[in-house]
Amino acid sequence: MFRNSRMTARVLLHLVVCAALLTDSLAAAPVGEQPSAAILVYHRFGPSAASTTVSDAVLDAQLNWLAAHVKIGTLHAVIKGLRSPDATAERPCVAITVDDGHRSVYTDLFPRIRRYGFPVTLFIYPSAISNASYALTWQQVEDMVSSGLVDVQSHTYWHPNFHREKAHRTPADYERFVAVQLSRSKQVIESRTGRPVDMLAWPFGIVDDDLEADARHAGYAFGFTLGNRTALANNDPLALPRLWISDSDRTKSFAAKIGAACPVHGEEK
């Protein structure tokens, strides 16, 4: 299931989908017109940049900037503040999320968020954990959860492309397939972490009305896409956009992405 050819195809498809999303021309509303938030999405980390990998040096610069300029919160807290009618500038406005469950979350990101005390939401597909060579182990997941900084949520059970699955399955088979992908992931993560799972990151950002209905039925309250724009108070709670963060997001472009959604304090460097 986790052969290199499949992994290569998955990464390439991920990049194609994300490249299209990065060209999304929908602009975020200016800060002040309605509550907005910057929900950041990362994937991998390492000594050098490659495909979806943010290099450690760039990650350090990004985390330093966040510590100096904005208020970081848990994803639940940021969404609560975003959707609150009395939201103020004091609410946490930035949430850090990481998709897939790559081992570099533990080796590269985790020591850094412990240093800063930043909370992170990790969206994993459990079929890979402790199975795929690139993935985290359950022990690493449990270590991070025990720190109190990492919340683990669902990325479905094995990260399918729902468009492809729908195209080659009968309607009844597809419905069963989706139900298993959503419910099994939730059950496994809750069993392993002892924490509730009510959030879902849609694989490849693919979501439609039927998938949203299935997610609600499975017990999810919030879902997240890859729209590469800031989240607004009136966004669909099961299709909240996130800001894709890459190695090319150096200080100025990184600051511009965050500043479009959040009050920025402190002097720019």
C-alpha positions in Angstrom: 0.0 0.0 0.0 2.9 2.3 0.7 5.1 1.6 -2.2 7.3 4.4 -3.5 5.4 4.6 -6.8 2.2 5.3 -5.0 3.8 7.8 -2.8 5.4 9.6 -5.7 2.0 9.7 -7.5 0.3 11.0 -4.4 2.9 13.8 -4.0 2.7 14.8 -7.6 -1.1 15.0 -7.5 -0.9 16.9 -4.3 1.4 19.5 -5.9 -0.8 19.8 -9.0 -3.9 20.4 -6.9 -2.1 22.8 -4.6 -0.6 24.8 -7.5 -4.1 25.4 -8.8 -5.2 26.5 -5.4 -2.3 28.9 -5.0 -3.6 30.8 -8.0 -7.0 31.3 -6.4 -7.8 35.0 -6.9 -10.4 35.3 -4.2 -9.0 38.0 -1.9 -9.6 38.1 1.8 -11.7 40.9 3.2 -9.6 43.7 4.9 -9.1 43.3 8.6 -11.9 45.1 10.4 -14.8 44.4 7.9 -15.5 41.1 9.5 -13.5 38.8 11.7 -10.8 36.9 9.9 -8.1 34.4 10.7 -4.9 33.0 9.2 -5.0 29.2 9.4 -1.6 28.1 8.2 -1.0 24.7 6.7 2.4 23.0 6.5 3.3 19.4 5.4 7.0 18.5 5.8 10.2 20.0 7.2 13.8 19.3 6.7 17.4 20.6 6.2 16.5 21.7 2.7 13.4 22.5 0.7 11.8 19.9 -1.6 8.3 19.7 -3.0 6.1 20.2 0.1 9.0 20.6 2.5 9.8 23.8 4.3 13.5 24.1 5.2 14.4 24.3 8.9 16.0 27.7 8.4 12.9 29.2 6.8 10.7 27.5 9.4 12.8 29.2 12.1 12.4 32.6 10.5 8.6 32.1 10.2 8.2 31.0 13.8 10.4 33.9 15.0 8.2 36.3 13.0 5.0 34.8 14.5 6.3 35.0 18.0 7.2 38.7 17.6 4.1 39.9 15.7 0.8 37.9 16.3 -1.2 36.0 18.8 -1.1 32.2 18.1 -4.0 30.0 19.4 -5.2 26.5 19.1 -7.3 25.8 16.0 -10.4 25.4 18.2 -9.7 28.8 19.9 -9.1 30.6 16.6 -12.3 29.2 15.0 -14.3 30.1 18.2 -12.9 33.7 18.0 -13.6 33.9 14.3 -17.2 32.9 14.7 -17.9 34.9 17.8 -20.1 38.0 17.4 -18.0 39.9 19.9 -14.6 39.0 18.4 -12.0 41.5 19.1 -8.4 42.2 18.2 -7.4 40.4 21.4 -8.5 37.0 20.1 -6.0 34.5 18.8 -5.9 35.1 15.1 -3.3 32.6 13.8 -3.5 28.8 14.0 -0.8 26.4 12.8 -1.9 23.1 11.2 0.2 20.3 9.6 -1.2 17.7 7.2 -0.4 14.1 6.6 1.7 13.1 9.6 5.2 13.1 8.2 8.0 12.0 10.6 9.6 15.5 10.3 6.7 16.9 12.4 8.3 15.1 15.3 12.0 15.5 14.5 12.0 19.1 13.2 8.8 20.9 14.1 8.0 19.6 17.6 11.2 20.7 19.3 10.6 24.2 17.9 7.0 24.6 19.0 8.1 23.4 22.5 10.6 26.2 22.6 7.9 28.8 21.6 5.0 27.2 23.4 3.0 27.3 20.1 0.0 25.0 19.8 -0.4 22.9 16.6 -3.2 20.9 15.1 -1.9 17.8 13.3 -4.2 16.3 10.6 -3.2 12.6 10.1 -4.4 9.7 8.0 -4.0 6.8 10.5 -3.3 4.1 7.9 0.2 5.5 7.5 1.1 5.9 11.2 3.6 3.3 12.3 3.3 1.7 8.8 4.8 4.0 6.2 8.5 4.7 6.3 7.9 8.4 5.9 5.3 8.6 8.6 5.2 9.3 12.3 4.8 6.4 14.8 2.0 6.2 17.2 4.5 6.6 20.0 5.7 9.9 18.5 2.1 11.0 18.1 1.3 10.1 21.8 4.5 12.0 22.9 3.3 15.1 21.1 -0.2 14.9 22.5 1.2 14.4 26.0 3.0 17.8 25.7 -0.3 19.6 25.6 0.8 21.5 22.5 -0.4 19.1 19.8 -4.0 18.3 19.0 -4.5 15.4 16.5 -7.4 15.5 14.1 -8.5 13.6 11.0 -7.2 13.7 7.4 -9.5 10.7 6.5 -8.2 7.1 6.9 -5.8 6.8 4.0 -5.9 10.2 2.1 -8.0 9.3 -0.9 -8.8 11.5 -3.9 -12.6 11.6 -3.6 -13.0 12.7 -7.2 -11.2 9.6 -8.5 -13.0 7.2 -6.1 -16.4 8.6 -7.1 -15.6 8.1 -10.8 -14.8 4.4 -10.6 -17.2 3.2 -7.8 -20.9 2.6 -7.9 -23.0 5.2 -5.9 -23.6 2.8 -3.1 -20.0 1.6 -3.0 -18.8 5.2 -3.0 -21.1 6.2 -0.1 -19.8 3.3 1.9 -16.2 4.2 1.1 -16.6 7.8 2.2 -18.3 6.7 5.4 -15.4 4.3 6.3 -12.8 7.0 5.4 -14.4 9.5 7.8 -15.5 7.3 10.6 -12.6 4.9 10.9 -10.1 7.7 11.0 -12.0 9.4 13.8 -12.4 6.2 15.8 -8.7 5.2 15.5 -7.4 8.7 16.5 -9.7 9.0 19.4 -8.8 5.5 20.6 -5.0 6.3 20.3 -5.0 9.8 21.8 -8.0 9.7 24.2 -9.1 13.0 22.8 -12.2 14.0 20.8 -11.9 14.3 17.0 -14.3 16.9 15.5 -12.2 18.4 12.8 -11.3 17.2 9.3 -8.8 18.3 6.7 -10.1 17.3 3.3 -7.5 15.4 1.2 -6.3 17.6 -1.7 -8.9 20.2 -0.5 -11.7 18.2 -2.2 -15.1 18.8 -0.7 -18.7 19.1 -1.9 -22.2 19.3 -0.4 -22.5 15.5 -0.2 -19.1 15.1 1.5 -20.0 17.8 4.0 -23.3 16.0 4.8 -21.3 12.8 5.3 -18.8 14.6 7.6 -21.6 16.0 9.7 -23.1 12.5 10.0 -19.8 11.1 11.1 -19.5 13.7 13.9 -17.3 16.4 12.4 -18.1 20.1 13.3 -15.4 21.7 11.1 -13.6 20.9 7.9 -10.6 22.6 6.2 -9.6 23.0 2.6 -6.5 24.3 0.8 -8.0 27.5 -0.6 -4.9 29.6 0.1 -6.9 32.5 1.5 -7.7 33.8 5.0 -10.7 32.4 6.8 -13.7 34.7 7.3 -16.5 34.7 9.9 -19.1 33.8 7.3 -17.2 30.9 5.6 -18.8 27.4 5.5 -17.6 25.7 8.7 -17.0 22.5 6.9 -14.9 24.2 4.1 -12.8 26.7 5.9 -9.8 27.9 3.8 -6.2 27.8 4.9 -3.1 29.5 3.9 -0.5 27.2 2.2 2.9 27.9 3.7 5.9 27.0 1.5 9.7 27.5 1.6 9.3 30.6 -0.6 7.4 32.4 2.1 10.3 34.4 3.4 9.7 37.3 5.8 8.0 39.8 3.5 5.6 37.4 1.8 4.9 35.5 5.0 4.1 38.8 6.8 1.8 39.8 4.0 -0.1 36.6 4.2 -0.7 36.9 7.9 -1.2 40.7 7.9 -4.1 40.3 5.4 -6.0 38.5 8.2 -4.7 39.6 11.6 -3.6 42.6 13.5 0.2 42.7 13.5 2.1 44.2 16.4 5.7 45.0 17.0 8.2 46.4 14.5 8.9 44.8 11.2 12.4 43.4 10.7 
